[in-house]
């Protein structure tokens, strides 16, 4: 014989008609809800979102994020139902942008052309260094993007997340630097070149980790999809800056230039 106001819960998690669908999905996941009320500005119930609706939303959002991670615009229809021209149009923009930015790598090589001619062995380690930097940055970027997506990291946690990744980068870089030094010596290079490679990989991995954390957080702050600054874009940026770091360190240690 209890009245409704005696048994109801006044603190109901609800959304409005203007709430983003991904935010609705995150709320249902966070509070383990099977249904989510939709209310108007007067807090009057006008509808409900069920768990089935959320599953579809999460699948669509995940598909878009994965496609953006590869440096392409999301497809509007299933893959096999999309024409090759439409797929090409979705990809060409990023490919052209990355093509232009990748030219920065060539510009860096031209700047340090004299150092490469003086010590040809410097070029042997270019793929190793920029590849390692790109991989480290991509690992960090994907981790931060996922943490932002599921709510593990929020805007107020930005500095803490950056500091966290900076320390991780230092730890990884220290181990990689030792391995790189030994590897360079095994190739029969001089001690100063081996030291240049070791110090460079230390600096590049720390830089890549920091950049990999900073870019998604900055994009999130500016209300830009963090996946836009990931994947190929991240690798391209690390390539150019990594080369600059490498040749600058080699010039200082080996007395080139």
ChimeraX attribute file (.defattr): number of C-alpha atoms within 10 A of each C-alpha:
attribute: neighborCount
match mode: 1-to-1
recipient: residues
	/A:1	3
	/A:2	6
	/A:3	7
	/A:4	8
	/A:5	8
	/A:6	8
	/A:7	8
	/A:8	9
	/A:9	8
	/A:10	8
	/A:11	6
	/A:12	9
	/A:13	13
	/A:14	18
	/A:15	23
	/A:16	18
	/A:17	12
	/A:18	9
	/A:19	11
	/A:20	10
	/A:21	17
	/A:22	16
	/A:23	14
	/A:24	19
	/A:25	22
	/A:26	16
	/A:27	18
	/A:28	20
	/A:29	14
	/A:30	11
	/A:31	9
	/A:32	10
	/A:33	14
	/A:34	12
	/A:35	16
	/A:36	20
	/A:37	16
	/A:38	20
	/A:39	17
	/A:40	13
	/A:41	9
	/A:42	7
	/A:43	11
	/A:44	11
	/A:45	14
	/A:46	11
	/A:47	13
	/A:48	13
	/A:49	19
	/A:50	14
	/A:51	16
	/A:52	10
	/A:53	13
	/A:54	21
	/A:55	12
	/A:56	12
	/A:57	16
	/A:58	15
	/A:59	11
	/A:60	13
	/A:61	15
	/A:62	13
	/A:63	14
	/A:64	17
	/A:65	22
	/A:66	15
	/A:67	16
	/A:68	22
	/A:69	23
	/A:70	16
	/A:71	23
	/A:72	22
	/A:73	21
	/A:74	17
	/A:75	16
	/A:76	12
	/A:77	9
	/A:78	7
	/A:79	10
	/A:80	7
	/A:81	9
	/A:82	12
	/A:83	11
	/A:84	11
	/A:85	9
	/A:86	11
	/A:87	16
	/A:88	12
	/A:89	13
	/A:90	17
	/A:91	19
	/A:92	14
	/A:93	14
	/A:94	19
	/A:95	15
	/A:96	11
	/A:97	11
	/A:98	18
	/A:99	12
	/A:100	11
	/A:101	16
	/A:102	17
	/A:103	13
	/A:104	17
	/A:105	19
	/A:106	12
	/A:107	13
	/A:108	17
	/A:109	18
	/A:110	12
	/A:111	12
	/A:112	17
	/A:113	13
	/A:114	13
	/A:115	21
	/A:116	16
	/A:117	11
	/A:118	11
	/A:119	13
	/A:120	10
	/A:121	13
	/A:122	19
	/A:123	14
	/A:124	11
	/A:125	16
	/A:126	17
	/A:127	12
	/A:128	13
	/A:129	23
	/A:130	24
	/A:131	16
	/A:132	22
	/A:133	28
	/A:134	26
	/A:135	19
	/A:136	25
	/A:137	29
	/A:138	25
	/A:139	17
	/A:140	25
	/A:141	29
	/A:142	19
	/A:143	16
	/A:144	24
	/A:145	26
	/A:146	16
	/A:147	14
	/A:148	19
	/A:149	18
	/A:150	16
	/A:151	14
	/A:152	11
	/A:153	17
	/A:154	15
	/A:155	13
	/A:156	9
	/A:157	12
	/A:158	20
	/A:159	13
	/A:160	11
	/A:161	18
	/A:162	19
	/A:163	13
	/A:164	13
	/A:165	22
	/A:166	23
	/A:167	14
	/A:168	16
	/A:169	23
	/A:170	18
	/A:171	14
	/A:172	16
	/A:173	26
	/A:174	18
	/A:175	13
	/A:176	17
	/A:177	22
	/A:178	15
	/A:179	13
	/A:180	24
	/A:181	21
	/A:182	13
	/A:183	15
	/A:184	20
	/A:185	15
	/A:186	10
	/A:187	10
	/A:188	9
	/A:189	15
	/A:190	12
	/A:191	13
	/A:192	15
	/A:193	20
	/A:194	24
	/A:195	23
	/A:196	26
	/A:197	26
	/A:198	27
	/A:199	23
	/A:200	25
	/A:201	29
	/A:202	24
	/A:203	21
	/A:204	29
	/A:205	31
	/A:206	25
	/A:207	23
	/A:208	31
	/A:209	29
	/A:210	24
	/A:211	23
	/A:212	31
	/A:213	28
	/A:214	21
	/A:215	20
	/A:216	26
	/A:217	27
	/A:218	15
	/A:219	15
	/A:220	18
	/A:221	15
	/A:222	10
	/A:223	9
	/A:224	13
	/A:225	16
	/A:226	25
	/A:227	24
	/A:228	22
	/A:229	21
	/A:230	25
	/A:231	22
	/A:232	20
	/A:233	23
	/A:234	23
	/A:235	25
	/A:236	21
	/A:237	19
	/A:238	29
	/A:239	26
	/A:240	20
	/A:241	18
	/A:242	29
	/A:243	23
	/A:244	20
	/A:245	17
	/A:246	23
	/A:247	25
	/A:248	17
	/A:249	20
	/A:250	24
	/A:251	15
	/A:252	11
	/A:253	14
	/A:254	15
	/A:255	10
	/A:256	16
	/A:257	12
